[in-house]
Amino acid sequence: MATEFERPRRVRLVDIAEHVGMSRRAVSAVLLGTGGNRVGVSAEKAEKIREVAAQMGYRPNFAARQLVGKRSHTYGLLVASAGDPLRSFLIQHLDSEAVGHGIRTLIGNTVVGENQFEKSVELFANSGVDGVICAVHSWIPGDRQALLKAHPCTVFYEDPGIPEAVYVTVDREDAMQQAVAHLAQRGRKRIGLALMGRSRFTQQQRIAGYRRGLSEHGLEDIPELIFSGEEEHGLVFAYHQADSLTWTFDESVITHLIDQVIIGQKADAIIAYDDYWAAALIKLLRRRGISVPGDVAVVGYLNHYLADFTDPPLTTIDQSHEAAAKKMVAALEEMITEQTVPGDLRRVMIKPRLIVRESS
């Protein structure tokens, strides 16, 4: 026999009104700001209403507040997946920063199910969110223009390619310059760069920063030291298989990286596409008897949890997601409360940090 559970009874405005001996309209005016100048409540009675509401555990009905033009104090947070390892820190910091402003987040996952991006945008509209933060990867389908039309108060992580969009992004050129500078200072002369591909603007930014770093340290720019996984295998991601609870990664792309850049071009350092690539690289180099960092230094990109647990621990680029979250929430609050965004918050470039560990 199934056990029945009682839902906690929601405290209503009428319950508070009965308790304080006043009308529901008066209670609504104090707690929800309804009625304008038509409902007058003395300061003493208003304080009494708030005290009783707190004692009874009253929580405002957000849908009701929307009907009277009040804020819901809710953000819609669009993500690829709440478990996305590439954005997990960003999602965590965005939610924490929102809570610090008295805001809750409604998460919309967009990679499971057909048209999930658009369905989440519609759900946000039906839920009366104050604004939207879009942290979905640029390569994942979704109509960003329609998102902006439905929710003018939207802030993106990464440039969505829409002129009027407000966004925050990481300075990838600076990230590569920091990595090259670190490796050059450790005496590395033939520094390789491993990328997912060359076609995307974000990857072109990395190449530009890498080449600028080489130039700054008097190192030769050798095209063959830049490896593109896309050209060898197509897009190569680490992904989670829900049925077996395992992570899968096509390590053959790392084998080609070793053959072409480390063996073929005698690279003595590699800046990897991300920490997953870097971890697989360290493992496969060890199998070949190639020492890290003795023979080859390895630098990752992401500063994921696993960076502390590779052997040796991984030097990597931290994208400063906490700083990005602060800027994104600040920009969104400006849009919501002031109906505009100052110039210094419209296009924000976040400086990344090099985290030095033993792999370099």
N, C-alpha and C positions, 0 to 999 in steps of 0.2 A: 504494500500500500504506500502510495507516494506521500511524503511529508509535505504539509502545507505550511508556507511561511507567510507571516503577515508583513506587508509593506509598512514602513513607518508612515504615519499619517502626516501629510503636509500641512503645516500651519498656514491658515488662510488669513487674509486681511479681515474678514468678518469675525474670525476668532479673536483677533487682537482688539477689534472694535468692541466686542461684547465684554472683554476683560477690562478695558479702560472706561467703558460706559460712554463711548462716543460713536459717531456715525462712521460707516465704512469709507465714505467720501473723505472725511477728515483724516483717517488713518492712511488712505491712499495718497492724499496730498503730501503727508509728511514722509512716507516711506518710498513713494514712487514719483513724487513731484508732479502729480496730476492736478488739474483744476485751475492752475494759474492763480489769478487774483480773486477768483470767485469763491475760493474756500479759505477762510481765515482760521488759523490755529495759533493760539498764544505760544510763546516760547516755552512756558512751563508745561503746557499740555503736550507740546511736540516732544519735549524731553521725556515725558512720561511714556508716550507711545514708543519711542525708541528703546527705552529701558525694558518695557514689557515685550517688545518684539525680540530683543536679544535674549531675554529670559526664556521665552517660549521656543527659541531656536528657529525664528522665521528666516527664510531665504527667499529673496525676490524671484518672481516668475519672469524669466528673461523674455519669453514670448510676449508677455503682457507689457513689459517695458518697451519693446519694439513698437507695439501698437500705439503708444503715446509718444513715440519719437525719442525714447531714451536709449542710451547705449546698452548693448547686451554684455559688454565687457568680455567679448569672445573673439578670438582670431580664428580664421580658417588657416590651417597649415597644410599646404600641399607638398607631399613628399613622394619619392619613388616608392619607398617602403619604409615603415617605421623601423625595420631591422636593417636598413641599408648601411653596410659598413663604411661606405665612402662619406656618408653624411650623418652618421649616428651621433657624433659629437655636436654637430651643428644643430640637429633636432633637439638634443638634450639642452643645449644652451639657449635655444630659442624659447623653449617651453619655460625654462627657469627664469629667463629675462622677462617673459610675459607675466609670469606669476608675481614677479617683483613689482610689476605695475598694476597688480590687481586684476590681471586678465587670465582667462582660461583659454586653452587651445583645443580646437576640434580638428583632429588629424584626418586627412583624406589620402589614403594610399592609392597610387595611380597605375601600378604595374600588374595588378591582378584583376582580370575581368575586362571585357570589351568596353571601350569608351569610358574608362574609369575616371580619367582626368575631368571630362565634361560632367560626369555624374556628380563628382565631388564639388565642382563649381556650383552646380544647381543645388546640391544639398546645403552648401554654405549660404546661398541666397535664401533658401527656405528657412534656415536656422537664424537668419538675421544677424550674421557676424558683422562686426564693426569694420573689419578689413581682412586682407588675405596676405600671407607670406608664401611665396612659391619657391620651394627649394628642390624642385624636380630637375634632374639632369637635362641639359639642352637636347640631348639626342633621343629622349623619351617623348613619344607623340603627345600632343595636347595643344589645343588652340589658345595660345597666349593672348592673342588679340581679343578673342571672345571673353577670356577671363577678365581683362582690363575693362571691357565694356560692361560686364556684369558687376564688377567690383573695382571701381575707379581707385579706391584706396588699396592698392596692392604694391608690395615690395618684392623684388626678385633677388634670389642669390644667383649670380652670373647674369651677364648682359643677355636679355632675350631677343635683342635685335629689333626692338621697337623704340623709335626715337623718343617718345614721351615717357617711357618706362623709367621707374626709379629702381636702382639695383645696387647691390654690394658685391664685390668680387675680390679675389685674392690676387696679389701681384705676382704672377707666375714668372715674369722676367727676373724680378728681384730674387725669387726663390732659386732659380738656376744660377744666378750670379753668386749667391751665397754658397751654394753647393760647390761650384767650380773654385771659388776662392779658398774654401776650406781644404779641398783636395790638393790644390796647387801649393798651399802652404805646408801640406804634409809631404811635398816632394813628388806628387804624381804629375807625369808629363803627357800621358796619352789617355785622356779622360773621355770615356764613351757616354753617349746619351741614348737610353732605351725608351721608345715612345710607343703608344698604342698605334699612332698613325701620324701622318703629316698634314692631312686635309683639313682638320678642324683648326679654328682660330686659336683655341686654347693651346693646342700643341705647337702652333707656329710661335706663340708667345714664349713657350719654353725654349724653342730653338733659338729665338732672338736673344734671350737672356743667357743661354749657354754660350753662344758665340761672342757675346759682349764680354762675358766672364773670361773666356779664353784670351781675347784680345787684351784685356786689362792686365793679364798675368804673363803676357808674352808667349803664349802657347799656340802652336800651329792649329789652324782650323782644318781638320781632315774630314771631308764629307763621309768617308767610309766608317767613321766612328759613331755616326748617328744611325741607329737601328730602328726600323719601323715594323712593328708586329703586324699591322694591318696589311702591309704589302706582302708579308709571308703567309699569314694565316687568316686574314680578316680580323674583325674585332675580337679580342681575347679578354674575357672577364673571369674573375673568380665568382662563382655563384653557388647558392645554397640549394640543396635538394631536400625539400621538406619531407618527402616520404622516407628517406634514409638518414636524415639529420646529418648529412655530410656536406663538406665543401668540395667543389670540383674546380680544377684549374688545368688548362691545357699546357702542360710543361714542355711540350715539343717546341713552343715558341722560344722558351728560355734556352733550349738546346741549340737552336739556330743562333740565338744571341751569343752564346759562348763560342760556337764554331766560327761565326763571321767576325765578331768584334774582339773577343778576348784572345782566341787562338789566331784567327786570320789577321787581325790588325794589331795584335800585341797590346791591347788596352790594359792599363794598370789600374783603372778605376772605372766604375759604371754608376751613373745616376739613373736609377730605375724609374719606370713609369709610375709605380706605386709600391706600397709596402708588400703587397702580395707577390708582385714580380720580384722584388728584392729578396723576399724570404725563399722563394723557389730558386732564385739564382744562387744564394748562399748554399742551399742544400745540394744542388746539382754540381756546383764547383767542388764541394767537398768529395763527392763521389768520384770526381776525376783527379783527386789529389791536389787540387789547386787551393791554396790557403787564402782565407779572408781574415784580416786585411793584408797578410804578408805579401801575397802575390797580386791580389786584386782588392782594392777598397770598394765597398758598396754603400751607396746612399739611397734611401727610399724616399717616398713622397706620401705623406698623410699623417704620420705619427699615430698609427692605430695601436690598439692594445698589444697586438702581437709583436711590436717593435722591441719590447722589453724581453720577449721570450724566444727570439731567434738566437742562434748560437754561431757567432757572437751577437750580442744585442745590436740592434740596427740604428745607425745614424740616419736621420730622416728629416724631412721638412714638415713642420707643424703649420697648418694653414690658419692658425689663430681664429678658430671658429667662435670662441667666446667673444672676441672683439667684434667679429662680424655680426653676431647675434645682437649685441648691444646697439650697433649702428642701424640694423634692420628694424628693430623694435622702436628705436628713437625716431626713425624716418616715418614709420607707419603711424605712430602716435601724432606726429606733426600733421600728417595728411588727414587724420581723423578729426583732430581737435581744431586745427587752424585752416584746414582746407587747402593747404599748400605745403611745400617742402623747401627749406632753405637750400641754396645752391650747394653748400658743402655736404648735404646729405643726399643729393640726387644721384650722384655717381661716386661711390666710395670705393677706394682701393685699399685693401687691408694688407699690411706688411706681414709676411710669413716669418717663421723663426726656424733656424737650423738647430736641431737637437742632436748633439754629438754623443754617440755611444761608441762601442768598440769595433764596429764593422769598418770604420775608416781610419 
